Amino acid sequence: MDKQEICPICAEGHISAQVQEIESDYKGNKAMLPLHYKLCDVCTSDFAGAAEGKRNKRLVMAFRQRVDGL
């Protein structure tokens, strides 16, 4: 059986990993980036933990490097 993580905000619900395409704009260049976060099924809070924040930062930095030609 898969153990679900308890929501750190309400301590009642279970959180699930989510991905949403968000438009990012850098120096006039736009791209849709798949940003990661967690969502509680009870209090509906959404948040990014350390792992999601790190992944999202890498995606944004890679996009900016492509725009800058690096």
N, C-alpha and C positions, 0 to 999 in steps of 0.2 A: 504494500500500500504506500502511496506517495504522501510524504509528510509535507503539509503546506505550512508556509511561514505565517505567523500571526502578525497582524497589523500593529506597528509600534505606536500608532497614533491613538486608536480606539481600544486596542487590546482585545477586540472581539472578533473582528473579521479576519479573513484570510486574504493575503495579497497574491496577485498574479502579475507576471511580466507582461508588459504591453509595448507595442512599437507603433509610432505614429509618424507619418510623413509630414515634415514641417518645412516650409519654404525658408531658405536662408539667403540673405543678400550680402554680398561682399564686393565692394568697389564696383557696383553696378552689375555684377554677375549674380544670377539667381540659380539656385539648385534646390531640389527636394531631397532632404536628408532624413533617413530613418532614425528618429530619436527614441531612445529607450527609457522607460520609467516603470514604476510599479503602481498598481491600483488595488484599493481595498474593496471587497465585495459588500461590506456593511456600511462604513462611513463615507465611502466613495472618494476618500482622499487619494490624491495622486502625488507621487514624489519620486525623486531619483536618489538611489543610494549611491554609495561610493563606486560600485562596479558600473552602474549605469552612467554616472557622471563621467567616469574615466572613458568609457566607450563613446559617449556623446562628444566629449572634448576631442578625442582622436578623429572622429568623423568630421567635425567642424574644421579642425586644423588641416586635415587632408584636403578638404575643399578649398581652403584659403591658399594652400601651397600650390594646388592646380591652377588657381587664378593667377597667382604670382609667378607661375612658370618654374617652380622649384622642383 
